[in-house]
Amino acid sequence: MSRVRARVQRGRRGWAPGGIVTYAADRLHEEVAYVAYHFHWSWDSILDLEHPDRLRYVAEIARINTRISQGR
């Protein structure tokens, strides 16, 4: 089992996290890389976020990038 899948299924503290347990590993990597690139947070810090919170950060980063690219 991959490290990501094991962490998603088991959680950081050894118990199953709430929310989506079978989240696609590729999508998870994309989200973690995106947040890590922009905020310079560690892998563990990002994975410790609840799924909705991580998606919110992804959306906010995208909005900021859009505003910057449009010169606003």
Buried (B, 14 or more C-beta within 10 A) or exposed (E): EEEBBEBBEBBEEEEEBEEEEEBEEEEBEEBBEBBBEBEEBEBEEBBBBEBEEBEEBBEEBEEEEEEEEEEE
